[in-house]
Amino acid sequence: MRKAIVLSAAALFVTLSSAFPGGGKTGINDEGFITTWLLLAPIPMAENETGADALAKEQIKGEAKLQPKEGDKIKAGDKELVWKAYRAKEHYFDFNDYLGAQTEDCVGYAVCYIVADADHKNVKLKTGSDDQAKVYLNGKMVLNQDTARALDKDQDTTDVSLVKGVNVLVFKVINEKIDWSGCARFTDNDGNVVKGLSIKLSK
């Protein structure tokens, strides 16, 4: 009986690890990076449109207040897309990996729901992107990064607050050429990972 219980526990651990690679059952890895997202892509940029131009307009009306769940369909441009769950293989979400092909001159959205065990005031949202990015937290724009660049950890630092309960993070990323990705985590003023957070994919 004891052996069977041990084997069952091991099987459960493997299942959870597979469902949330690098992030355990919280959807956040040891460095605090969010590894569990809902992604929507690709939305082609207009002809001769720059990445900064695409960032400045809404490909989806009311993008700041997006609250999708897995399987939701939405019209973007002349095509219908579906929100799908994505488990990051590294500390960042990768639209090219998600789509299974390198995709250029496009816009993508990443959304997650951050569950906080308490109010966390004056914390740091640290993000990175390839290329341009716009980030909204609880319906408010907290980052507008309009420069083409390669991804790195903690490229941008924004002062934010999280409320106890569910917080909605919307991450819009433009891809001009080649790589297409983004990353996000929350730290305190000393750079320590904010504890008591977990990720879910519906509100």
N, C-alpha and C positions, 0 to 999 in steps of 0.2 A: 504493500500500500504506500509506504513512504517513498519507494522508488518511483511509483506512478505519479505521486504528487510532485516530486522533483522534476520529472520529465515534463509534466503539464506546465509547471512554472517556467521551465526553460523554453517550451514551445510558445508560451505567451510572450516571453521576452523577445524572442525572435520575431514574432508577429508584430509587436509594437515597434521594434527597431526597423523592420521593413517598411512599416507604414509611415514612420517619422524618422528617416535616416538623419543622423547627426543631431537630432533634436529631441530624442526620447519622446515620451508621450506629451510633452509640453509644446512641441513645435518650435522650440528655441534651443540652440546648441550651447555648448559650454562657454563660448565667448559672448553669448547673449544675442547672436544673430538669429533673426526669424527665418525658419526653414520650411514653413508650411504656408502656402499661398493659394489664392484663387487667381488664375491668369486668364486674360482675354487678349488675343492677338491672332493674326496681324491685321492692322488697319493701315492700308497704303496711304502714304503722303500724296498730296496733290502734285501734279507735274510742275517741276521747277521750284518746288517748295523747299525751303531750308529747314533744318532741324529746329532752329529757334522759332521760325514761323509756325511750324506744326505744334510746338509746345504752347504757343500763345493762344491757340484756339481750341475749342472743345470738339473732340471727335465724337464724344458721347455727351449729350445734353445733361447738364447738372452733374458733371464728373466729380465735383467736390463731395457730393452727398451719396455717392454710389454705395449700395448695401446689397450686393448680389449674394446668391448662394449657388452651390455647385449645380450645374445643369440649367441654370437660367439662360435664356436666349435674349439677344439684344441686337438691334439693327445698328450697324456702324458703316456709314457710307452707303454703298450699294450692295452690301452683303450682310448676312445674318451670322453672328458668331455665338459661341457657347462658352460660358464660364466653366473652367475645369480646374480641379485640384492639382497642385504641383508640389512635390516634395524635393527641396533643393538637395543636390548631391554635395555641394560645398556650402560656403557661408552666404552665397548669393543665388538669386533665382536667375535662370538663363532662358530667355525666350527662344533662342535657336535650338537649345536642347528640348524644350517643351514642344516646339513645332517639328522637330526632327529634321531640320534643314536650315542652312544659313539664309536669313531673310533680311533684306535691306530696304532702306527708305520707307520705314514703317513706324507705327505707333503701337504701344502695348500698355495694358493696365494690369497692375497687381493689387489685390485687396486682401486684407486679413482682419480678423477681429481679435483684439488684444484684451484678455481678461485680467484685470488687476485685482489683487486681494485687498487693496486699500488705495486711498488717494495718494498719488506720487506727484508732489509739486516741485517745480524747478528742476526737472531732470533733463538730460541731454539726449536728443534723437540724433544718432550718428548714421549717416547714409553715404552711399557711393553709387555711381551709375555710369553706364556706357550706352548712349551718349547723354543727351540733355534729360533733365528730370524735373517733375513737379510733384510735390508731396502734400497731401491733405491729412490732417488729423482731426477727427470728429467734426468734419465739414469745413474746417478752416485751413487755408493754404499756409503751410509752414516753411516751404522751400520752393524756390524757383531758380533752377540752375540751367542756364541757357547756352552753355558752352559744350562743344563736342570734346569728348575725352575718353580715356581708357578707365576701366573700373579699378578702384582701390578701396580698401577699408577706410571708413571714417573720413571720407573726403569733405563732408559737410557736417557741421555741428549746429543744431538748432535747439534753443531753449523751449521746452514744452512742459505740459503737465498731463498726467493721466488721471482719470477719475476711477473711483472704485466701481467695479463692474466691467461692462463692455465698452471698448474704445475702437473706433473704426479708422484704419489706416489705408489710404488710397495712394498708390505709387504709380505715376505715369512716366514711362520711359520712351524716349525717341531713339531710333537707330538710323543713323545715316549710312554707315558701312560696317561690315564685318561683325564684331561682337556686339551683343545686345543683352544687358544684364543690370541688376540692381541689388543692393543689400541694405539692411537696416537693423539697428539694435538700439537699446536704451541703456544709458549709464548715468551714474551720479556725477557730481562735480569733480570727483577724484578719479573718474574713469572706471569705477567698479560697476559691474553689471547689476542692473536693477533686478532685485529678487521679487518673487511672488507674482510673476507674469506667466501666462500661458496663452496659446493661440488656438482659436477655433475658426471654422470656415462658414459659419452662419450666425446671424445675430439672435 
